[in-house]
Amino acid sequence: MPHPLDAAAVRTWCALALQALGRERERIDAINVYPVADGDTGTNLYLTVESAARAVEAAFDGHGASGTAPGLADAVGAMAHGALIGARGNSGTILAQLLRGMAEVLGEGSVDGAPGAAAALKRALRRAAESTYEAVAHPVEGTVLTVATVAAEAAGRADGSPAAVARAAYEGARTALEATPAQLAVLGRAGVVDAGGCGLVAVLGALAGALSGEVPTAAIAVRPDVSVRADAHVRSDAPVRLDASAPVPGGCPAADGHAPEPEGPHGGDGEPDGPAFEVIYLLEADDAAVARLRARLDGLGDSLVVVGGDGLWNVHVHVDDAGAAVEAGIEAGRPYRIRITHFGTADGGRAARRREAEPAARAVVAVVPGDGLAGLCAEAGATTVTVRPGEPPASGELVQAIRQAHAREVVLLPNDPELRHTAAAAAEQARTEGVRVALIPTRAAVQGIAALAVHEPARSFDEDVVAMTSAAGATRYAELAVAERQSWTMAGVCQAGDVLGLIDGDVAVIGSDLAATAATVLDRMLSAGGEMVTFVLGAEFPAALAERLERHVRERHLAVDTVVYEGGQRGAPLLIGVE
């Protein structure tokens, strides 16, 4: 039975898309030869959709607290924003722009469950396809861009409900995907379809399933005459079929053999050379600055995709000078969540990594709320995942960090009670990959600092985990925050703009002044004893106030030491730990 195009449908769409890409991830990775044969398109798409799905769930949770349900505009806006902040790789960045294009149309208040929803979905798919061409510096046909365009055209010719429109888009995408090897030479030589387009087919299949209640199950045979064998690489001149004995939900082709051998080191048009690095970052900047940034990055490298708007952008480019790409972002605005990947070889450095020395015996992975803390933890030897308020990492991002740590044993510090389930899922996934992972349930960054301070790789794993857990548990934590609206708290009613002092996660003090509120919080915490106070300063916390608080501790609490770190976190002006 067809379902209306509403927030619930968007939620179901996210769930089905994540399931489909989870099943298809390895197959899509295996056929990834363009623009770089680094075998990660399926993984990048999965991580992008996982971030989108988390954002939609957060939208539902936020409305649920007030007893209301989100509208279509809220849900689709959350999906697009989640994809934007979590986009990975060239394919993930383009998918984020596709979703943003759809959100521009479906975010109109008149669309939610209305009789004209089918027409709105047609416009949304058309806008999505158009927006990707605007985001990509040099569009290439035979890629996900073509698949999106043909899908939108097919949807435009459909009659009936939103489910019928989505089904037509899905079928159009499948048809377009089958034609990609004839449109892009590198695909034809390798005998595969476009990996990004394959992922889009899965996403559109999920949309059709969310609106119709029936998930598509048809597989795609690119060339029906020769199958890919599991014991041989694909020859560049061999016609192949990417198929499986069983249908594949979501309609992506199956690849049951090795990844195709690319023509050149980067799977391009057979050229022997290509940019050495992939650079991705989120950027806070205005439109004019981004226009200048596009021009500068276009001169530095290729595969340039800049998506977003309203002051927040996701930048993706392949360059030889990664530093110059980051510097360009700094000149344009404020880049963060910077990720730099060295391709190294035709398979994105995977073969080189396989030839590396044995993994380290033990490593620590820590989630931190600011660049300053990230640097501090990195100096202590930890692999860090830097987050911002309202943008928690997905489990896939934590798994990637565990892999990056490249160790047989890993201690995971989530440093946030809201990440408990996410971190547990990441730890379980890493264990299936042969890594021994211990999850220490740290609830705040200062507890993570305390745990890291006693980390000793020379100890046995169990002893080290016990010592780190004990140090974290012995650290009481507090933070200052600024109230955004009037609200009831454990300490009474606060007004917008009030300074809140939270101790162990609960509001204990309501004040009007940062320093006075912080001093009250300190006195309450130290009344129960303590030997060391750790201050982690937020991005805008005045250094003079930190000195004032240190002086307060020296004068009021004898024999208590203090240490101050520049955390750089946003949202919480000050974090406090007492050991």
Secondary structure by P-SEA (a helix, b strand, c coil): ccccccaaaaaaaaaaaaaaaaaaaaaaaaacccccccccaaaaaaaaaaaaaaaaaaaaaaaaaacccccaaaaaaaaaaaaaaacccaaaaaaaaaaaaaaacccccccccccaaaaaaaaaaaaaaaaaaaaccccccccaaaaaaaaaaaaaaccccaaaaaaaaaaaaaaaaaacccccaaaaaaccccaaaaaaaaaaaaaaaaaccccccccccccccbbbbccccccccbbbbbccccccccbbbbbcccccccccccccccccccccbbbbbbbbccaaaaaaaaaaaaaacccbbbbbccccbbbbbbbccaaaaaaaaaaacccccbbbbbccccccaaaaaaaccccccbbbbbbbccaaaaaaaaaaccbbbbbcccccccaaaaaaaaaaacccbbbbbcccccaaaaaaaaaaaaaaacccccccccccaaaaaaaaaaccccccaaaaaaaaaaaaaaccccbbbbbccccccccccccccbbbbbcccccccccccaaaaaaaaaaaaacccccbbbbbbcccccaaaaaaaaaaaaaccccbbbbbbbcccccccbbbbcc
